[in-house]
Amino acid sequence: MAKKDNRYLSYASLASQISTALAGPIVIGYLVGQYGERREFWGTFGWNVSIILGLVFGVTALVLTLRSLLTGEDE
């Protein structure tokens, strides 16, 4: 009986995690933008400041996730 090769499964899992990490900034930016606009946190700046703040949070999450995936460390 041949031994099963699990490399494909690990590559598929890693690709799935990386694609999820890449979508993070978009989703977080949108959600923070919606919340900030509804609460009118930013006054006259409105939607743009909310999106920029959300993208900053999202890119930070992206960097931490990719670093964790590529180094194999859990933070």
C-alpha positions as CSV (number, residue, x, y, z in Angstrom):
1,M,0.0,0.0,0.0
2,A,1.4,3.4,-1.0
3,K,2.0,6.0,1.6
4,K,-0.2,9.1,1.2
5,D,1.5,12.3,0.3
6,N,0.2,15.2,2.5
7,R,2.3,17.9,0.9
8,Y,-0.6,19.0,-1.3
9,L,-2.9,19.3,1.7
10,S,-0.4,21.4,3.5
11,Y,0.1,23.7,0.5
12,A,-3.6,24.1,0.0
13,S,-4.1,24.9,3.7
14,L,-1.3,27.5,3.5
15,A,-2.8,29.0,0.3
16,S,-6.2,29.2,1.9
17,Q,-4.8,31.0,5.0
18,I,-2.8,33.4,3.0
19,S,-5.8,34.3,0.8
20,T,-7.9,34.9,3.9
21,A,-5.1,37.1,5.3
22,L,-5.0,39.1,2.1
23,A,-8.8,39.7,2.3
24,G,-8.5,40.9,5.9
25,P,-7.6,44.6,5.2
26,I,-10.5,45.0,2.7
27,V,-13.1,43.6,5.1
28,I,-11.8,45.3,8.2
29,G,-11.5,48.6,6.3
30,Y,-15.1,48.3,5.1
31,L,-16.5,47.4,8.6
32,V,-14.6,50.2,10.4
33,G,-15.7,52.6,7.7
34,Q,-19.3,51.6,8.1
35,Y,-19.2,51.8,11.9
36,G,-17.4,55.2,11.9
37,E,-19.8,56.7,9.4
38,R,-22.8,55.6,11.3
39,R,-21.5,56.9,14.6
40,E,-20.1,60.0,12.9
41,F,-16.8,59.6,14.8
42,W,-14.8,61.7,12.3
43,G,-17.0,64.7,11.9
44,T,-16.5,66.3,8.5
45,F,-13.9,63.8,7.4
46,G,-16.4,61.0,7.4
47,W,-16.0,57.9,5.3
48,N,-12.4,58.5,4.1
49,V,-10.9,58.6,7.6
50,S,-12.9,55.6,8.6
51,I,-11.6,53.6,5.6
52,I,-8.0,54.7,6.1
53,L,-8.1,53.8,9.8
54,G,-9.7,50.4,8.9
55,L,-7.0,49.7,6.3
56,V,-4.3,50.5,8.9
57,F,-5.8,48.0,11.3
58,G,-6.3,45.5,8.4
59,V,-2.7,45.8,7.1
60,T,-1.4,45.4,10.6
61,A,-3.4,42.2,11.0
62,L,-2.2,41.1,7.5
63,V,1.5,41.5,8.4
64,L,1.1,39.7,11.8
65,T,-0.8,36.8,10.1
66,L,1.7,36.4,7.3
67,R,4.6,36.6,9.7
68,S,3.0,33.9,11.9
69,L,2.2,31.7,8.8
70,L,5.7,32.0,7.3
71,T,7.7,31.6,10.5
72,G,5.5,29.0,12.0
73,E,5.2,30.9,15.3
74,D,2.1,31.5,17.2
75,E,1.7,34.9,18.8
